[in-house]
Amino acid sequence: MANMTREYDFDLITIGAGSGGVRASRVAAQYGARVAIVEERYLGGTCVNVGCIPKKLFVYASEFSEAFEDAAGFGWTVAKPGFDWRKLIANKNHEIERLNGVYGKLLTDSGVRIINGRAVVIEPHTVAIGNERLTSRYILVATGGWPTIPEIPGAELAISSNEAFFLERFPSRAIIVGGGYIGVEFAGIFHGLGAKVTLVHRGPLFLRGFDDDLRQALAGEMRKREIELHFNSLVEKIEGNRAGVRVRLSDGASLEADLIMFATGRAPNSHGLGLEQAGVALDAKGAVMVDRYSCSSVPNVYAVGDVTNRRNLTPVAIAEGRAVALQR
């Protein structure tokens, strides 16, 4: 996507500064294209801000509780450890802010203009950011995905994994809903940091698609650690109470906790971007429909990453972004 014309303000406008959008923008700019990237939240997208990286920091923090217990068996004298949730959050925020700065420098050093705001596609070659109108030969949609919470009574009392990274108080009792790797990981995180954890999953066993021996063994280990597992169960209703929430399950059980977190899936983050009005076809889940070259139904509008709902992985989005940048 080299600089081929002055007919437009830019050769490429990227909507979304996550892994795929950043890679595409940098590569295109390095090959001479005039590039702008528009982001309404934070540089780095899900992985950097509310995904892989902060989750790993939380996992590392949660592992220390067992390490302290094991240390005595190896001759160490360890005083009773204490844990400060707010300090973990503050240190996590500091690291993420550092990474946001790294992404910003990578973009500006490549010659990419960073625009803070919400972009809306109003025509196939025109993007609106507030009152500003910018034109581009190509548009790349790289807005990722967003957690979903089922529409059940009391759903507004629940959080998703996004909010879990910014909780002001650490819950003493937590209910995690969902049997994918995000739900299972957060069950381990909250347990390791000291919460009493219950995991609720609609199927007979979590981590569908993983090795069955692994799934069975993990369920056994979680039960040994007193993580309560409710399989073949759905959350039917959530009510608030003085302690936090009361949750009614389809198997008749009633649970109480300080917090309930849903990890029951993510949806393409395509709502309100003006894509359909501009002629870009979306599927029933809101994913941008693209061909093998990541081109949408509009010839100059491309999409990569989780917003296309293909292989929702950071390395895949990066590879897709680079491939789009090198096409023309």
N, C-alpha and C positions, 0 to 999 in steps of 0.2 A: 504493500500500500504506500508506495513512494509518492512524493509530491508531483502530481501529474497535471494539476489544473488550478487556476486561481478563481474558477467560477464559484467556489464555495469558500466559506470561512475556514473550514478544516478539510483535510482528507479523511480523517476518522474522528468521530466522537464516540467514546465508550461510556456507557451508562453502567456504573458499578465498579468500584475499585477493590474488588476481591482478587483472588489468585488469578483467575482467567483474564479479567479485565486489565489488571496491571501488566501481566506478561504481554498481552496483545498490544497494549499501548506502548510499552517500552520498545518492543521489537519493531513495531511500525515506525516509531519516531527515529530509531537508530538507523533505519533505512531511508530516512529523508522525508517521511510523511509529516504533515502538520496535524498534531494530535491533541485533543482535549479529553480529559476524563472527568466525569461528573459523579460525585458521591454525596449522598445526603446524611450519612452516618459517620463511618470511620474507615480510614484506609486499612486495607488488609482483609476486609470481608469477614465472613464467618470464622474461618480457620484461626485467624490471628486474634479476633476480639471475643467471640463467644463460641469457640469450637476447640479445635485440636490443641492449641497452645495453652490457653488457660485451663483446659481440662487436664492436661498433663501436669501442670503445676499443682492442681488439686489432688491428682492421683499421687504424686510424689509426697505431698503433705500428709495424705491419709495413710501412707505406708509406714510412717514413723511410729505409730502407736504399737504395731506388732514388733517393730525393730527394737523398741525399748524393752518390751517384754522378753524378747529373745536374748537380749544382751546379758541378762543375769546368768543365763546358762553358759555363757562363754567367759565368765569371770569378771564381768563389769559390775560395778556398783553404781546404780543409777537412781538418782533422787526421783520422787514422783513427778512425772512431767506434767506440764500445763499447756493448754492450747488457747491461742488468741485468734479467733476468727477474723476480727476486724484488721488485725495486723496482716494476716494472710491476704485479705482482700486488698489492702493498701499496697502491699508489695506486688501483688498480681497486677494491679492497675498501673503501677510504676513501670513494670516490665512491658505491658501492652502499649503504654504511651511511648516507650522507647522504640518499640517495633513500628508503631504508627509513623514516628519520625523517620525511621529507616526507609519505609515505603515511600514517604513523601520525597526524601532525598533521591531515591532511585528514579522516581518519575521525573522530577525537575532536572536532574542531571542528564536525563535522556532527552530533554527538550519537550516534555509533555506539560501542557497547561492543566493545572488542577483547579476544578471548579467545585465549590461546596454548595450543595443545594439539591433539590429534587428535579430530575429531568423528566419531561413528558414529550413524547414523539407526537408532533402535531401534523406532520407530513412526512413522506418517506425520506426527505432530505433535510428536515427542519426539526430542531429540538428546542423546547422552551424550558428555561430555568428561571422561575419567577417571571419577571417582566422582560427578561433578555431572550432574544431569539438568535439562534446560531444555526448555520447551515453546514452540511457536511456531505462529501461524496459518498461516504459509507457511515453507517451507524452500527455499533456493536452493543448488544444487550447482554450484560453479564451481572445481573442483579441477584443471582443465587437463589437460595430457598429460605423458607421461614417456618418455624415450628407451628404445628396445628394442635388445637385442643378441641375434642369432640363437643358438639352442642348438646350438653346435658344440663339439667337444673343445677345451678350453683357453679357453673364452669368459670365464672368470673373470679371465684375464690382460689382458683388453681394458678400455678405458674408453669412456665416452660423452662427448658434448659437455659434460654437466654437470661431470664431473671435470676436463675440460680447463681450466676457469677457475680451478682451485685447485692445479695441479701444483706440487710443491715444487721440481722441477728441470726446466729446459727440455731437451727431447730433441734430440740432435744428428741423429737419424734418426727419422722418423715415418712410419707407414703409416696412411693414412686410407681407410676402407672406406665407400663410398656415393657415389652420383652426383647427389644432390640439392644444393640450394644450400648447405645447412649443411656437407656434406662438401667441396664445392668452395671455399667461403669459408675453411674451416680449412686446407685445403691451401695456399691463398695466404697465410694468416696465418703458419703454421709456416715456410713457405719464406721469407717476407719477414723473419722474425726470425732466420733463419740455419740452419734445419734442412734436411737432405736429405730430400725428401718423395716418397713414392710414393702414388698414389691408385689404389684398386682399385674397379672398378664392374662389376656383373653384365651390364650392357647394352652395346651397341655404341658408345654415346656418352652422356656425362652430360647432366644438365639436361633430361630428357625433358619435353616440353611447352613449352619455350622455343623461340624462333626458331632454325631450323636453321643459318642463317648465323652467328648469335652463338655457337652451340654449337661449330661447326667452328673459328671464329676463336679462341675461347677455348682450345680444345684445342691449337691451333697455338702460341699465345702461351705457354701453360704449358710445352709441350715446349721452346720457345726458352729458357725460364728453368730448364731442366733438372729440371722436375718430371716424374717418371716416371709414365706412365699405363698401367694394365693394364685394358683393356676386355674384355668377355665373359669375366670371371673371377669366381669365388667363393672366399672363404676357406673351406678345408675343415678346417684344423686349426691350432691355435696351441700352441706349446711354449715354455716358459721356457728361457733359457740365461744364461750369465754376462753377456752384453752387454745382454740385455733379453728379446726374443722372437724366435722363428723361426716364420715363417708359411708354410704350404703352400697354394698356390692350385690351383684346378681345372684350370688350363691347364698344370700341371706345374711352374710356377715355385716357387722357394723364396726367401723374402725374410727379411732380418734387420733389426731396428730396436730402438731403445730403447723405443718406445711404439707401440701400435696403438689407434686410435680408430675406433669404429663410429658412422657417421651414416646408419643404414639405416632410419630411421623412428621414429615415436613412437606411443604407444598412449594411449587415454583413461585418466586416473588415477582409476579408480573402484573399484579393488580394496580390500576391507576396510572399506568405508564403511557396510555394512549395507543397501545400497540394495535389493538383490534380496529380502532378508528383509522389507523394509518394503513390498514390492509394486511397486517401481520396475523397469520393464523395461529390460534392457540388450541390445544387439545382440551378435553373435558376437565383436566386437572389444572389448567392454566399454564401448562408448559408451552414454550415457543416451539413450534414444529419446524424442524430444520432437515436439510438433506445431509448427505455424507460429508459435505464440505462446510457444514454449519450455517448454510444460507437459509433464510426463512422464505416465506411465500412472496416477500417483497425482495427483488433482486439485490438491492444495495443494503439490506438490513440483515445482519448476522446475529447469532446468539451462541454463547458457549457456557459451559458449567451447569450448575444445578437448575438454572432457570429453564433448561431444555429437558431436564428429568431423564437423562440417559444414564451415564455412569457417574453418580454423584460423589466424586472424590477429588480432593485438591490437586493431586498430580495430573488427573485427567483434564481438569479445567485449565491447568497451566499448558498442557500439551495442545489442547484445542485452541487456546488463545494464540499461541505461537503459530500454529498452522494457519489460522485465519490471517494473521498479520503478514505471512509470507506468500499468500495466494496471489496477490496482485502487486 
